[in-house]
Amino acid sequence: MFAQPSRARQTKKEHKPVKTTRIMELALIGTATAPDSHRRVLLQSRTVKLIGLLLAVTVAACAHTSAPTSETSKASPATAVPTPGTGAVTFEYLQRAPVPAVCEHDPGELRNGQLPPQEGHRGNVGIALNYNTAAYKVAFGNLTGGAGGAAMVIHCNAGGVGWPESVQLYTAGPQLSTAGPKWLGGIDLGDLTHGGSEIVTDLSISDGVAHVTWMANGPNDGACCPTVEMMADLRWDGSTVVAQNVRRAN
């Protein structure tokens, strides 16, 4: 007859399956937890990548939208500057324009705005400069009903003090690009007011007429300091330049 196992041994055997089951449960819990953690990491990684992609798209869209505005702002100044029409007289053409005999100089053509030296003739001839504004005394507009013309003030001397200024009118002519502008004629302001020191202060062109304002010497003025303000309209009559509406302005 076999001896019966003790109560302690039976209890120990009965607990073995419980311990195995607990270990399996823990293993299963660990197995289930690992994939969940991995999924969260993947989800976070994908979220970060998506946010980065959206930011890149937004920046690209902003850059594309702002580019035309930048190009327009660069183009605006260029389009705001007026340009002469085809065949119109420009200041570049006036710098080599023909001029009549003035201040004891023979007729000739300007070079860079000045008449080249002439043997036996002292002094100089050139486009008059306004020393107050540092601008040349020129104006542009239609004088003959054709292409854009110009008016230009000539300042000259014969080796001493300046003589009265004159106003010369020009049109484009058929050979503008090769021979320069065509001279229509001009007015010596000294022939109108006989002051001896006529100086142009304003010049403009409108309605086919050149409008000129100048200072002339009064009866009590010194040669240096004219005080009488005069105005006149210079018009091309089809054959020559005539002065009209000569009047005192002050």
C-alpha positions in Angstrom: 0.0 0.0 0.0 1.5 3.3 -1.1 1.9 6.1 1.3 -0.3 9.1 0.6 1.6 12.3 -0.3 1.7 15.0 2.3 -0.6 17.9 2.3 2.3 20.3 1.8 3.3 18.5 -1.4 -0.2 18.6 -2.8 -0.4 22.3 -2.2 2.9 22.8 -4.0 1.8 20.8 -7.0 -1.5 22.6 -7.2 0.2 26.0 -7.3 2.5 25.1 -10.3 -0.2 25.6 -13.0 -1.2 28.9 -11.5 2.4 30.2 -11.8 2.7 29.1 -15.4 -0.6 30.7 -16.3 0.4 34.0 -14.7 3.7 34.0 -16.6 1.8 33.4 -19.9 -0.6 36.2 -19.1 2.2 38.6 -18.4 3.9 37.5 -21.7 0.6 38.1 -23.5 0.3 41.6 -21.9 3.8 42.5 -23.0 3.1 41.2 -26.5 0.0 43.3 -26.7 1.6 46.4 -25.3 4.6 46.6 -27.7 2.6 47.0 -30.9 0.4 49.7 -29.4 3.5 51.7 -28.4 5.0 51.2 -31.9 1.8 52.4 -33.5 1.8 55.6 -31.4 5.4 56.3 -32.5 4.5 55.7 -36.1 1.5 58.0 -35.8 3.5 60.8 -34.2 6.2 60.5 -36.9 3.6 60.6 -39.7 1.9 63.6 -38.1 5.2 65.5 -37.9 5.9 64.7 -41.6 2.4 65.9 -42.6 2.8 69.2 -40.7 6.2 69.8 -42.4 4.7 69.0 -45.8 1.9 71.5 -45.2 4.3 74.2 -44.1 6.4 73.7 -47.3 3.4 74.0 -49.5 2.3 77.1 -47.7 5.7 78.8 -48.1 5.8 77.9 -51.8 2.3 79.3 -52.4 3.3 82.6 -50.7 6.4 82.9 -52.7 4.5 82.3 -56.0 1.9 84.8 -55.1 4.4 87.6 -54.1 6.6 87.2 -57.2 4.3 89.0 -59.7 3.9 91.9 -57.2 7.7 92.3 -57.0 8.0 92.3 -60.8 5.3 94.9 -61.2 6.9 97.2 -58.7 10.2 96.9 -60.6 8.4 97.7 -63.9 6.3 100.6 -62.6 9.1 103.2 -62.5 10.0 102.3 -66.1 6.5 102.6 -67.4 6.0 105.9 -65.5 8.8 107.6 -67.4 7.5 109.3 -70.7 9.4 108.5 -73.9 9.5 110.5 -77.1 7.5 109.3 -80.0 9.1 107.9 -83.1 10.6 110.6 -85.2 10.5 113.2 -82.5 13.3 115.7 -81.7 15.0 114.8 -78.4 17.7 116.6 -76.4 20.3 114.2 -77.9 19.4 115.5 -81.4 19.5 119.1 -80.2 23.1 118.6 -79.0 24.1 118.4 -82.7 21.5 120.8 -84.2 22.3 123.4 -86.8 22.5 127.0 -85.5 22.4 130.4 -87.4 25.0 133.1 -87.3 25.1 134.6 -83.8 27.6 136.7 -81.8 29.8 137.2 -84.8 30.1 133.4 -85.4 29.4 131.8 -88.7 26.5 129.3 -88.9 27.4 125.8 -87.9 26.4 122.5 -86.2 26.7 122.0 -82.5 28.8 119.2 -81.1 27.8 118.0 -77.7 25.7 121.2 -77.3 28.6 123.6 -78.2 29.6 125.1 -81.5 33.2 124.0 -82.4 35.8 126.8 -82.3 36.0 128.9 -85.5 39.2 130.4 -86.6 39.1 134.2 -86.3 36.0 134.2 -84.0 36.4 134.6 -80.3 33.9 133.5 -77.7 31.5 130.5 -77.8 28.0 129.4 -78.8 26.0 126.8 -77.1 22.7 125.6 -75.6 21.8 128.0 -72.7 21.8 126.6 -69.2 19.5 127.8 -66.4 22.0 128.2 -63.5 19.3 128.3 -60.9 17.9 124.9 -61.8 20.9 123.4 -63.6 18.5 122.5 -66.5 19.1 123.4 -70.2 16.6 125.8 -71.7 14.8 123.6 -74.1 11.2 122.6 -74.7 9.5 119.9 -76.8 6.2 119.7 -78.7 4.5 120.0 -82.0 5.4 123.2 -84.0 4.5 122.3 -87.6 1.6 119.9 -87.3 3.9 117.0 -88.0 6.3 115.0 -85.8 7.4 116.4 -82.4 9.6 119.5 -82.6 11.6 121.5 -80.2 12.5 125.0 -79.0 16.1 125.8 -77.8 17.7 128.8 -76.3 21.1 129.8 -77.5 23.6 131.6 -75.3 26.7 133.2 -76.9 29.4 135.8 -76.6 32.2 137.2 -78.7 34.9 136.9 -76.1 33.4 139.1 -73.4 30.1 139.4 -71.7 27.1 137.4 -72.9 25.0 138.8 -75.7 21.1 138.7 -75.7 19.8 135.1 -75.8 17.9 133.8 -78.8 15.2 131.2 -79.3 15.6 128.7 -82.1 12.8 126.4 -83.3 13.3 122.9 -84.9 11.3 120.1 -86.4 12.2 116.5 -87.0 12.7 116.7 -90.7 13.1 113.8 -93.1 16.7 113.0 -92.0 16.5 113.3 -88.3 18.5 110.2 -87.4 21.4 111.0 -89.9 21.5 114.8 -90.3 19.8 115.9 -87.0 16.8 118.1 -86.6 15.7 120.7 -89.2 16.1 124.3 -88.3 12.9 126.4 -88.8 14.2 129.8 -87.7 14.6 131.8 -84.6 14.2 135.1 -82.8 17.0 137.2 -81.2 15.3 138.6 -78.1 17.5 141.6 -78.2 15.7 142.6 -81.4 12.4 142.7 -79.5 13.4 144.6 -76.3 16.8 146.1 -77.2 18.0 145.8 -73.6 21.4 144.2 -74.4 21.2 141.5 -71.7 18.0 139.5 -72.4 17.9 136.2 -70.4 15.2 133.5 -70.9 13.5 132.4 -67.7 10.8 130.1 -69.0 10.1 128.2 -72.2 7.3 125.9 -73.2 5.4 124.6 -76.3 1.6 124.2 -76.6 -0.9 124.3 -79.4 1.9 124.6 -82.0 3.3 127.8 -80.4 6.5 128.3 -78.4 5.9 130.5 -75.3 8.9 132.3 -74.0 9.4 134.5 -70.9 12.6 136.6 -70.4 14.1 139.4 -68.4 15.1 142.6 -70.2 16.8 145.8 -69.1 14.7 148.8 -68.1 15.8 152.4 -68.6 17.5 152.5 -65.2 18.9 149.0 -65.1 22.5 148.1 -65.3 23.7 145.7 -67.9 24.1 143.0 -65.3 20.7 143.2 -63.8 17.6 143.3 -66.0 14.3 143.8 -64.1 11.6 144.0 -66.8 9.8 140.7 -67.4 8.6 140.1 -70.9 6.6 137.4 -72.7 6.0 136.5 -76.4 4.6 133.7 -78.6 6.8 132.3 -81.3 5.1 130.7 -84.2 6.2 129.0 -87.4 4.1 130.5 -90.2 5.1 128.0 -92.9 8.2 129.9 -94.1 9.7 131.6 -91.1 9.4 132.1 -87.3 7.5 135.2 -86.2 7.0 136.7 -82.7 3.5 137.5 -81.6 1.8 139.0 -78.5 5.0 140.6 -77.3 4.1 142.1 -73.9 5.4 143.1 -70.5 4.5 140.8 -67.6 5.3 142.9 -64.6 
